[in-house]
Amino acid sequence: MEDELEVSQALRTELKSTARVVVLTGAGISAESGVPTFRGEDGLWNKFKPEELATVDAFMSNPELVWEWYEFRRNIIERIKPNPAHYTLVEFQKYFEDFTLITQNVDGLHQRAGSTGVVELHGNINANKCVDCGKRYDDLSQAKPGIPPKCLCGGNIRPDVVWFGEMLPSRATNKAFERSSNCDLFFSIGTSAIVHPAASLPLMAKKNKAYVVEINTSPTGISDFIDELLLGKAGEILPRLGQMIEKKANSR
């Protein structure tokens, strides 16, 4: 049987169902499932940097190329499965009475694992919208066929993700800041803590008296400012935290 995860008594105390819990996830949790960073393993796409394709200007100048790149990415993600970290966060949502999951990832793996109400700061690669009228297209069969598909208004349809130079969706951002500033326990998982505004969320939580825990394979820029650093893979650490929570629940 695997040894119980070594954590502080303070964290053990915080792991109560009445705690208001916020979790922020980044690329690290998806990388454990095999989601690539899309920086050029494929023969065609190694000619381009994401910064050259994931922009409004790139889409306006060559919408076919950008759409095909995102189709390539979608096809890869479709074959990838959530990992134990994703599934453990589903259990967290069931256990904690007030739980918010915020992610910087666009792959939808949290939802595929079973999480609900996910706050997506950078959008979702499986969603689409018209560049002209803003109409959402989760089902492209309702659009006019083409590369890229056309909206009923005639505008090009683009992936509903945040591109370089674009503002984050205000509703998701506002919710992320509000929940982070009013929580008791905050987990920063698999994020480099250098991309803002997400990088400021754990520090905001800390400023407002939350207990902040970082789970990562190596220290980051926030590691010296938070309460507890758990080094290792999220897919190994989170299930062990889940076991601790289950024991607490069964002992009540």
N, C-alpha and C positions, 0 to 999 in steps of 0.2 A: 504494500500500500504506500502511496506517495506521501512523503512527509508534508505536514501542514505548512503552509506558506508563512514565513517569518514576517510579521508586520508589527507595528507599534501597538501598544495598549490603547493609545488615542484613536487609532483607526478602528480597532475592534469596538471601541465604544461608539464610534460614529456609525457603525454598520447596524443601525436599527431601522425598522421599517418606517418609523415616523420621520426619518431624516428627509430633508428636501435635497435631492441628489441631481446633479448635472454631470453629464459625460460629454466630453469633446473628443472626437476621433479624427485622425488624419491618415495620411497615405500609408503609414506603417501597418495599420491593422488590415488594410486591403492587400498590401504586399505579401502578407503571410498566406493569403489565398492564391497568390500567383498573379495578381494584377500588375502588369508591367508599367513602367513609367512612361512608355511610349516615346522614347528618345532614340529610336533608330535601329532596332534589330532587323526590321524588314527591309528588303532590298530597295523597294520603291521609296519608302518613307525615310530612309536614312539620309536622303538629300535635303530633308527639311527639319527645322527645329519647331517644337510646339509653338514657340513665340511667333513663328512665321505663318502658322495656320490658324491658331486660336485667337483671331482678332476680327473685328468688324471689317476692317479694311481688306483683309485677305478674303473674307466671304464675299464682299462686294465686288472685288476684282476677279475672283475665280471661285464662284459658288460650287461648281461641280467638283473641283479638287478638294475643297474643305469638306463637302458633304461625304465624299468617298473616303476621306481620312476618318471621319467619325463613324461611318459604316464599318470600316476596318476595326476600329476600336470596339464598337458594339458587338461585333461578331466574336471578338476575343473574350470580352466580359461575359457574354451569354454562356460560354462554356465553363466559366469559373464559378466555384461554389463558395458560400460563406464558410468561415472556419470557426473553431470553438469559441473564439473571442466574440464573434457576432452572436452566436447562440447564447452565450452567457449573458450578454446584455439584454436579450429578450427575457431571461429569467430575472434580471435586475428590475426590469420594468414591472414584472408581476409582483415582486417583493416590496419595493419601495412605494409608499403611498403617493409621493410627489416626485416624479422622475421625468427628466428631460434629456433626450439624446440629440446632440448637435454634431453634425459631421461636415468636414471639408471635402469629403469624397463625393464623386458624382456617379459611382458605379451601382448604387441601389442595393448593395449586398446586405445592408442592415434590414431593409424591407423584405428581401427574399428570405432572410433568416426568421422573420416574424415580428420585427420591431414595428411599432406604429407611431404616428405623430412625429416622425423624424424631422428635425429642423435642418434643412439642406442649405448651407451657406453659399455653395457654388452651383446649385442646380442639380439636375439629374440628366445623365447622358441618354436615357431612354425617353425623355420628354422632348417635345418640339414646340416651336411657336413661329408665327408669321412675323417677318421683319417689318411689314408694313402696318398691319392692323393689330398685331399682338395676340391673335387668336391662338389658343393652345391646341396642340394635336398630339394627344397621347396615343391615338389610333390613326395611323397614316392612311388607312383605307378610306378615310373620309376626305382625304386631300386629292388634288389632281396629280396624276402620276408624272414623274420626271426626276431628273437629277440636277438639283434637289427637287423634291415635290413642290407643287404650287398650292398656295392657299386658295380658297374659294374667291377671295378678293383679287387674286392674281399675283400676290406677292410671293417671294421665295420663302420657304420654310427652313428654319435653322434649328440646330440643337438648342434646347433650353438650358444652357450652361453659361456660367460667367466667363467671358473671354478677357484676355489681357486688356487693361484699360477701361473695363466696364465696372460700374458700381455693383455691389452685392445687392440682392433683393432686400428691400427695406423691411418687409414684414418678417422675414427670417432673421435678419440682423437685429432688429429691435427685440424680437422674442429672445434671441440668444443673450443679448446684453441684460435684459430684464431678469431672466431666469438665473443667469450667472451671478448677478448682484444680490440675489435673494435666496441663495441656497445654503445648506449646512455642510455639504460634502461635494467636492468637485474632483472629477477624474479627467486628467489630460492624457490621452492614450494614442501613441503612435504618431504624434505630430512633432514636427521640427521646432515649433514655437517661434518661427521667424516670419510667417505670413500673416499680415495684419488685415482685418482687425481680429481674427480668431486668436492670434497670439496674446492679445490683451485680456482675453476672457478669464483664464486662470488667475491672472494677477488682480483682475477686478473682483473675482470671488474671494481671493485672499484678503484684499483690502476691506471687504465687507464681512470679515470674520469667519469665512468658510474654512474648513479643513481641506487643503488641496493636495491631491496625490497625483504624481506623474508615473506613468507606466511606459517605459521606452527601452530600447536596446542599448542606448547610450545617453549620457546627460545632454541637456539642451541649455539654451540661454535662460530658461526659467528655473532650472534645477536648484540653484542656490537661493531662490526666493520662496519656494513652496515648502510644504510641511513634510512631505515624505516622497522619496524616490524609490520605486520598485524597478530594478533593472532586469530586463529579460523580455521575451516575446509575450505579446498580449494573449496569444492563443494558449500559452502555458500558465500565465499568471492569473488571468481572469477566471478560468474554471476553478482554480484553487481558492480564489476569493469567494466564488460562488458556493463552494463546499462549506466555507466558514459561515456564510450567510444561512445556508440550509440548516446547519447545526444549531445556529441561534434560533431559527424559526421553530425547529422541532423541540427545542428545550423550553419554549414558552408554555 
